[in-house]
Amino acid sequence: MVILSGDDVRRALPMRDAIEAMRTALARLSAGECTVPERAHVDAPEHAGVALVMPSYVPAEERMAIKVITLYDCNPDRGLPRIQAVVLLFDATNGSPLAMMDGATLTAIRTGAGSGVATDALARPDARHAAIFGAGHQARTQLEAICCVRPIASASVYDPEAAAAERFAREMTEKLGIAVTAARTPSTALDGADIVCTATVSHTPVFSDADVHPGMHINAIGSYKPHVQELPAATVARAHVVVDFRDGALSEPGDLLIPMAQGLCGPEHIRAEVGEILLGRKPGRTSSDQITLYKSVGVAVQDLAAASAAVSRAIAMGIGQSVRL
Ligand SMILES: NC(=O)c1ccc[n+]([C@@H]2O[C@H](COP(=O)([O-])OP(=O)(O)OC[C@H]3O[C@@H](n4cnc5c(N)ncnc54)[C@H](O)[C@@H]3O)[C@@H](O)[C@H]2O)c1
């Protein structure tokens, strides 16, 4: 089998290729062509940690995959990454293991790519300014992905850790060739924003509903626990809501579950899975004034599709290490 490090995955899976892989994967998911068992949460409360076990099978790819991802909230304070993960990819025709790779890098790329697909389906075509909440790992690939699908000329980033926001602004200005600046407040970050990404570990809304303008598109990827909200309930209630995977969206994120529990909206407020829009079964944005929201908790077929694309390209490029088990 092939072993890919994080650097190998990054070289083998440029964001534009990842976005194309996610279009196919999310459409297949909504077409009912994938097997995606509910992911298992294994809590380690003594250590403020959780492991998520995420299996999937995509017959059209002839691949099975499983990701084990750990999220440890105290890790950044001890110099370790909050998210660590391994993805295993199998040949579904005979069950043979094909590859093992760094799942943290793969997760950041495929989560960004999912938002790239949703942004392409939902944001106004003339969107030029982005606001990014959070200056961590996911935030970087969120901004990279939206720059692939819209003519983004500038971005603001807000993070309560001002030094992290400044570092993000410097790095992303250089990497993407656009003007990225650190905002001092959530409100200034949203000023003039056409596309907003929330990629934080906050448990409470990261901006105020009063700062949300008509026509904005929001990608919210941070919250995946029922008590955790990145978005004001009022924003969710007035937005056209699209999700990656209905089953996950209705069982995990406080961003949707809390407004539903407050009676502000019901499950029918989820207008579509993004794959249904790709399949032409549901509309995307229907007016330039509409506030559109893509809420993602992540789904295992994204890992399978990203891993499969990375491995094919890595083999073609001679990247990675081959081992006999
Ligand atoms: N939807 C998905 O598929 C998916 C995939 C991976 C990670 N995630 C989630 O995304 C979130 C971010 O992950 P990461 O790897 O980037 O973490 P990270 O630790 O690298 O970065 C998180 C950043 O959020 C910042 N933050 C905290 N409160 C904030 C606030 N109120 N406003 C703005 N920024 C704030 C922190 O200071 C930190 O810089 C996590 O909750 C993770 O579980 C979702």
The ligand as an SDF file (V2000), in Angstrom:
LIG
                    3D

 44 48  0  0  0  0  0  0  0  0999 V2000
  -17.3680   20.7600    8.6910 N   0  0  0  0  0  0  0  0  0  0  0  0
  -16.3020   20.0010    8.5880 C   0  0  0  0  0  0  0  0  0  0  0  0
  -16.2330   19.0980    7.7610 O   0  0  0  0  0  0  0  0  0  0  0  0
  -15.1280   20.2470    9.4910 C   0  0  0  0  0  0  0  0  0  0  0  0
  -13.8860   19.6670    9.1810 C   0  0  0  0  0  0  0  0  0  0  0  0
  -12.8040   19.9450   10.0070 C   0  0  0  0  0  0  0  0  0  0  0  0
  -12.9410   20.7720   11.1050 C   0  0  0  0  0  0  0  0  0  0  0  0
  -14.1680   21.2940   11.3960 N   0  0  0  0  0  0  0  0  0  0  0  0
  -14.3240   22.1800   12.5610 C   0  0  0  0  0  0  0  0  0  0  0  0
  -13.7880   23.4460   12.2080 O   0  0  0  0  0  0  0  0  0  0  0  0
  -13.3930   24.1500   13.3960 C   0  0  0  0  0  0  0  0  0  0  0  0
  -12.0290   24.7960   13.1890 C   0  0  0  0  0  0  0  0  0  0  0  0
  -11.0460   23.7890   13.0490 O   0  0  0  0  0  0  0  0  0  0  0  0
   -9.4850   24.1790   12.8310 P   0  0  0  0  0  0  0  0  0  0  0  0
   -8.7910   22.9120   12.4960 O   0  0  0  0  0  0  0  0  0  0  0  0
   -9.3680   25.3140   11.8930 O   0  0  0  0  0  0  0  0  0  0  0  0
   -9.1160   24.6750   14.3070 O   0  0  0  0  0  0  0  0  0  0  0  0
   -7.9220   25.6450   14.7160 P   0  0  0  0  0  0  0  0  0  0  0  0
   -7.6700   25.4050   16.1480 O   0  0  0  0  0  0  0  0  0  0  0  0
   -6.7890   25.4990   13.7460 O   0  0  0  0  0  0  0  0  0  0  0  0
   -8.5270   27.1270   14.5010 O   0  0  0  0  0  0  0  0  0  0  0  0
   -9.6650   27.5810   15.1760 C   0  0  0  0  0  0  0  0  0  0  0  0
   -9.5430   29.0980   15.3120 C   0  0  0  0  0  0  0  0  0  0  0  0
  -10.8220   29.6230   15.7780 O   0  0  0  0  0  0  0  0  0  0  0  0
  -10.5030   30.7890   16.5150 C   0  0  0  0  0  0  0  0  0  0  0  0
  -11.6580   31.3100   17.2450 N   0  0  0  0  0  0  0  0  0  0  0  0
  -12.1620   30.9340   18.4450 C   0  0  0  0  0  0  0  0  0  0  0  0
  -13.2470   31.6920   18.7570 N   0  0  0  0  0  0  0  0  0  0  0  0
  -13.4180   32.5700   17.7350 C   0  0  0  0  0  0  0  0  0  0  0  0
  -14.3480   33.6040   17.4650 C   0  0  0  0  0  0  0  0  0  0  0  0
  -15.3170   33.9160   18.3340 N   0  0  0  0  0  0  0  0  0  0  0  0
  -14.2230   34.3060   16.3060 N   0  0  0  0  0  0  0  0  0  0  0  0
  -13.2540   34.0220   15.4100 C   0  0  0  0  0  0  0  0  0  0  0  0
  -12.3310   33.0320   15.6150 N   0  0  0  0  0  0  0  0  0  0  0  0
  -12.4140   32.3260   16.7630 C   0  0  0  0  0  0  0  0  0  0  0  0
   -9.3450   30.3180   17.4020 C   0  0  0  0  0  0  0  0  0  0  0  0
   -8.6560   31.4130   18.0020 O   0  0  0  0  0  0  0  0  0  0  0  0
   -8.5080   29.5480   16.3640 C   0  0  0  0  0  0  0  0  0  0  0  0
   -7.5390   30.3890   15.7450 O   0  0  0  0  0  0  0  0  0  0  0  0
  -13.4340   23.0980   14.5310 C   0  0  0  0  0  0  0  0  0  0  0  0
  -14.5980   23.3070   15.3120 O   0  0  0  0  0  0  0  0  0  0  0  0
  -13.5500   21.7780   13.8000 C   0  0  0  0  0  0  0  0  0  0  0  0
  -14.2270   20.8110   14.5370 O   0  0  0  0  0  0  0  0  0  0  0  0
  -15.2520   21.0530   10.6080 C   0  0  0  0  0  0  0  0  0  0  0  0
  1  2  1  0
  2  3  2  0
  2  4  1  0
  4  5  1  0
  4 44  2  0
  5  6  2  0
  6  7  1  0
  7  8  2  0
  8  9  1  0
  8 44  1  0
  9 10  1  0
  9 42  1  0
 10 11  1  0
 11 12  1  0
 11 40  1  0
 12 13  1  0
 13 14  1  0
 14 15  2  0
 14 16  1  0
 14 17  1  0
 17 18  1  0
 18 19  2  0
 18 20  1  0
 18 21  1  0
 21 22  1  0
 22 23  1  0
 23 24  1  0
 23 38  1  0
 24 25  1  0
 25 26  1  0
 25 36  1  0
 26 27  1  0
 26 35  1  0
 27 28  2  0
 28 29  1  0
 29 30  1  0
 29 35  2  0
 30 31  1  0
 30 32  2  0
 32 33  1  0
 33 34  2  0
 34 35  1  0
 36 37  1  0
 36 38  1  0
 38 39  1  0
 40 41  1  0
 40 42  1  0
 42 43  1  0
M  CHG  2   8   1  16  -1
M  END
$$$$
